[in-house]
């Protein structure tokens, strides 16, 4: 009897060893078995190029583009009105918009140093300087003084999301304009999102900026901070 039991145990042991050697068709699960295909986020890299800066009569041009923001100012005497190129481009855009049943009008174009000074003081007195700085430029630091900026159909935050503002954002680059203070760039431009405020930079630059998703500060490699 003992002999039969020993034979049975020996056979069982051999079968067990055989099963372990043969193994399974599947490999043990490890993290390396998961294909780690890295998905790149649609982030825009800063333009890797050297920028040329030129100052002419107190006006700063970077890569040939006039820049005015919280860092770069215009002389008090800079007083030339809305530029012909800006006005012509706007009229073409307005005519195109009309075909889509969208009305675009100039609510505010050129503003002199003195006009901006009065406006900024009113906003500061009403809401305090800190808040005023988020939506209004100090005298000498306003794009409106450059003659290349336009507020379209008004300048009110209730306009955000309106169909005329959506049309403007979608098509303005086709006519050489950019949304100067785009959504999500507030910490870079220094201003709140303003879908009505457009700036003329020329078709080539406007289209390139839109494609890259850059605001003007990023495109020119500058900051926007009052010193």
Beta strands, then each sheet from edge to edge (+ up, - down):
strand 1: 53-56
strand 2: 59-62
strand 3: 65-66
strand 4: 106-108
strand 5: 149-152
strand 6: 177-181
strand 7: 194-200
sheet 1: 1+ 2- 3+
sheet 2: 4+ 5- 7+ 6-
end
